[in-house]
Amino acid sequence: MPIENLARSDVVTAKADDPVQDLATMMDEEEIGSVVITDGEEPVGIVTDRDLAVQVVAQGADPADHTAEDVMSSDLYTIEPDAGFYQATEMMSDHGIRRLPVVDSNGELDGIITVDDLNELLADEHQELAGVIREQRPPY
């Protein structure tokens, strides 16, 4: 199944110079765990709730003194919409990441796919398989 059928298109984005406090507020209001940092339409980094906890809160830093650029992961891995489920899971596993921005052929942000999205798909598939098994199981 192509990622474009699974990815969320309503990606929350911010600019590199946005204050981390604004990012935390966005995450809270949108009930999400990450914000994709963009330069124009291209993703250049990602800030997760963990980044804020480890790089700001745990350090006792003043959030007003930090921007997205200070805490974002800039070694950003992305995936194209026509990539498959297995390619996404392999990339996440190989790089130890839970979120993949989806980019079009021009490198512009098109969506995001998360490990939670992939787990939800697997759970749905397991439910379907369980239904087949229940239908074919002999009565006891």
C-alpha positions, 0 to 999 in steps of 0.5 A: 500500500502506498504511503500516500494512502496512509499519510496525514496531509494536515501537517503542522509546520513552523519556521526555524526561527519560531520560539520553542514555546510556540511549538509546545503550544501548537503540539498541545493545541493540535494534540500532536507530538511533532512539528515539521520545520519548513523553509518555504514548502520544503521540510528542513527539520522536525521538533518532537515533544521529546526534543523539547523535554530533553533539550530545553526542560531537562537542561533547565533552559528558558524556552523564551531563549530558544528557537526551533532551529536550536532543538530541531533534528536537521538530519531529516529523513523523508519519504515519497508518496509512492513509497510502500508500507515496508519501505517506510517501516524499514526506514524508521527502523534503520534510523530509529525514528517514529515520523517521516515527512512525505515529500513530493518530487520537488521536495515539498512537504505533502504529508507525514506518516508516523509509526502510530499510523502504521500500527493502526493499519496493522491492527486493522489488518489483524482484525480482518484476518481474525474475521476470516479465521472466525468464519472458517473455524469449525464449531466446537 
